[in-house]
Amino acid sequence: MVRNYDLDRPVPPEVVERILENALRAPSAGFSQGFGFLVLDNQDDIARFRAAATPDDEPENWFSATVQAPLLIVAHSNKDAYLDRYAQADKGHTDRSEDWWPVPIGYSDEPPRDLSKRRKPASDLIHRSRWTS
C-alpha cells in the first residue's frame, strides 16, 4: 500500500471527475442514492478534516495521521434517504422502520433496469471543500 504521495503533484481534475463519476454509479438500496462525497483537494481543507476526524485516544496510531495526500474524497451516507425510500408505496410499507430493509444474498432474479432518468444530478451528491445542502 502506498503511504507517501507527492503533495506537489495534484491529481488531475479529469481523474478526480472519473473517480466521482464511477462513485455515483454505486448501487444503493432501493436506488435511494443516499450517499454523497466530500472532495478535499487542498492541504488546508485536508488538515481541517484530519483534525476533526482524529480520535483523542492514541491519535498517532490513527491511519490518517501517517498519510499525506493531495486529494481526499470522503464518502458519506444519508440514512434518512434510505428510510424515506423504503417508506414509499412501491416498497410496500409506509413507515420508516429499518425492519423492512431486505438484505438480499446471491444473484438477483430481476431483469436489469435503466434508472438513468432517476439518477440525481452530480451537483446534489458531490461537495467541494465544504459540505453544503
N, C-alpha and C positions, 0 to 999 in steps of 0.2 A: 504494500500500500504506500502510495506517495504521501509524504508528510511535509514536504518542503516545496513551496511553489514560488515562482518568480513574481514578486509583487510589482515589479516594474513592467510586467508584460500582461496587460489586461486581457481578459477573454474577449475575443472579437464579438461585436454586437450580433452578427448573424449566427454565431454559435450559441449565444445566450438565447436568441429567439428560437432556434431549432430545439434547444433543450426545453424551453417553455411550451412550444407547440406540441411536443411529444408528451409533456406532463399533462397538458389539458385534455389529452385523449385517454387518460387513465380511466378505467372503469370505476363506476360509483354505484352504490346501492340505489336501485330504482331510477337510475340516471339523474340523481339529485344534484350531482356536481357540487357536493358540499365540501369543497376544498378551495384553497387559494394559495398563492405563492408570493412571498415577500422577497424581492430581488435586492440584494445589498451588493453594490459594486464599487463602493469607495471605502477606504480604510476607516474613516470616521464613523460611518454607519455600521460597519462590521464590528468595530471596537465597542460601540454603544450596545449592539446586540450581545456581544460576548460578555460585557459587564453585567447586563441584565439577566443573562442565562446561566452564568457561572454559579455553581452551588456554594453555599457557605462552608460546608464540610469538605475538607481536602480539595480545594479548588485547583491545586497544582496537578491533581490526578485526573482532572476532567479532560476528556479528549480534545475539546476545542481549545483548551488552554495551550496546547502544544502545536496547533496547526495554524499557519498563516496562509491565507489565500487571497487572490484578487477578486474573487466572486463567492458569494454565499447566497444560496436560494433556500429559504426556509419554507417548508410545506406546512400548511395549517389545515385543520379540518373544522367544519362547522356542524356540530351535532344537531342544531336546530333545523338545518336544511334537510337532514335525513329524517328527523322526527316529523317535520312538516310533510315531506314526500310520502311517507308511509301512513299518513293520516288522510290521504286523498282517496277519492272514491274508487279509482281503478285498483287500489291495493286492498280494498275490502274492509277497511277499518276507518273509523272517524276520530279515534283518539290518538294521542301522540305517544303511546306506550312503546317502550323498547321491546316488549314481549312479542310484538308482531314481526320483528325483523327476522326474516328467514336467513338461515346460514346454509346455502347450498354446497354440497360436496360433489365432486366429479365433473361430468361434462353436461352442458345444457342440452336439452332436447328441443329448445326453441329455435326457430329459424333466425338467421341474422336480420337485424332491422337497421334501416337508415335513420339515425337520430340526428343528423346534421342540422336540421331545421330547429331542433330543440336545444342545440348547444348554446350555452351562454357566451356572450362576447368575451374575448380575452381581457378587455378592459375591466370587466367585472371581477376577474379572478387573479389578475396579476397586479401587484402593487410594487412601486419602486421607491426605495429609501424609507418610506413610512407606510404604515397600514392605514388606508382611508376607506370609508364605506361609501 
